[in-house]
Amino acid sequence: MGTKSSAADAGAYEALDRLLYREWDPIGIYPLDGPDDEYRAYLPEFWQLVAGGADELAIAEYLGSVERERLCVETSFEHRLDISRKARALLAAWRMPVR
């Protein structure tokens, strides 16, 4: 994520890590109480896409490429698009000013 970040970005980064583990989970380790760092290698690029303002389609395409090229499994496009939407919403929620 870089060396300096706001508390909101640090929280959002962790929230995206949990999203990948708990909801994207293409190999199904979360229900089996598998290692929570299983998808962490993909988090920096996922973060760059989401935080950089990439559209939902580009984020879903990245997840699909990870599934095909690195994990040798594939979820549905709809699932990846749902994760993309949730990721963008999570980031927006973390970056909202507190009143």
C-alpha positions as CSV (number, residue, x, y, z in Angstrom):
1,M,0.0,0.0,0.0
2,G,3.0,2.3,0.3
3,T,4.8,3.7,3.3
4,K,2.5,6.5,4.2
5,S,-1.3,6.3,4.4
6,S,-4.1,7.9,6.2
7,A,-5.9,6.0,8.9
8,A,-8.9,5.7,6.6
9,D,-6.8,4.2,3.8
10,A,-5.2,1.7,6.3
11,G,-8.7,0.7,7.5
12,A,-9.9,0.4,3.9
13,Y,-6.9,-1.7,2.9
14,E,-7.7,-4.1,5.8
15,A,-11.4,-4.2,4.8
16,L,-10.5,-5.1,1.3
17,D,-8.2,-7.8,2.5
18,R,-11.1,-9.3,4.5
19,L,-13.4,-8.9,1.5
20,L,-11.1,-11.0,-0.7
21,Y,-10.8,-13.7,2.1
22,R,-14.4,-13.8,3.2
23,E,-16.4,-13.1,0.0
24,W,-14.3,-13.4,-3.1
25,D,-12.6,-16.7,-1.9
26,P,-12.5,-18.5,-5.2
27,I,-10.9,-21.6,-3.7
28,G,-13.3,-21.9,-0.8
29,I,-11.0,-21.6,2.2
30,Y,-13.0,-19.3,4.4
31,P,-15.7,-21.7,5.4
32,L,-13.0,-24.2,6.3
33,D,-11.3,-21.7,8.5
34,G,-8.3,-21.6,6.2
35,P,-5.3,-19.2,6.4
36,D,-6.5,-15.6,6.4
37,D,-3.6,-14.5,4.3
38,E,-4.3,-16.8,1.4
39,Y,-5.2,-14.0,-1.0
40,R,-2.9,-11.3,0.4
41,A,-0.5,-11.5,-2.5
42,Y,-3.2,-10.1,-4.8
43,L,-4.2,-7.3,-2.4
44,P,-1.6,-4.6,-3.5
45,E,-2.8,-4.6,-7.1
46,F,-6.4,-5.0,-6.1
47,W,-5.9,-1.9,-3.8
48,Q,-4.3,0.1,-6.6
49,L,-7.2,-0.6,-8.9
50,V,-9.9,0.2,-6.3
51,A,-8.1,3.2,-4.7
52,G,-7.0,4.4,-8.1
53,G,-10.6,4.7,-9.3
54,A,-10.7,1.8,-11.7
55,D,-14.2,0.9,-12.8
56,E,-16.0,-2.2,-11.7
57,L,-15.3,-4.0,-14.9
58,A,-11.6,-3.5,-14.7
59,I,-11.5,-4.7,-11.1
60,A,-13.6,-7.8,-12.0
61,E,-11.3,-8.5,-14.9
62,Y,-8.3,-8.4,-12.6
63,L,-9.9,-10.9,-10.2
64,G,-10.7,-13.1,-13.2
65,S,-7.1,-13.0,-14.4
66,V,-5.9,-14.0,-10.9
67,E,-8.4,-16.9,-10.8
68,R,-7.4,-18.2,-14.2
69,E,-3.7,-17.6,-14.2
70,R,-2.7,-18.1,-10.6
71,L,-5.4,-20.1,-8.9
72,C,-6.6,-22.3,-11.8
73,V,-10.2,-21.9,-10.7
74,E,-12.9,-19.5,-11.9
75,T,-15.9,-18.0,-10.2
76,S,-18.6,-16.4,-12.2
77,F,-18.3,-13.0,-13.8
78,E,-21.3,-11.9,-11.7
79,H,-19.5,-12.8,-8.5
80,R,-16.4,-10.9,-9.5
81,L,-18.5,-7.9,-10.4
82,D,-20.3,-8.1,-7.1
83,I,-16.9,-8.1,-5.3
84,S,-15.8,-5.1,-7.4
85,R,-18.9,-3.2,-6.4
86,K,-18.4,-4.1,-2.7
87,A,-14.8,-3.0,-2.9
88,R,-15.6,0.4,-4.3
89,A,-18.4,0.9,-1.7
90,L,-16.0,-0.2,1.1
91,L,-13.4,2.3,0.0
92,A,-16.0,5.1,-0.3
93,A,-17.3,4.3,3.2
94,W,-13.9,4.4,4.7
95,R,-13.0,7.7,3.1
96,M,-16.3,9.5,4.0
97,P,-15.6,12.4,6.4
98,V,-16.8,11.9,9.9
99,R,-19.2,14.6,11.1
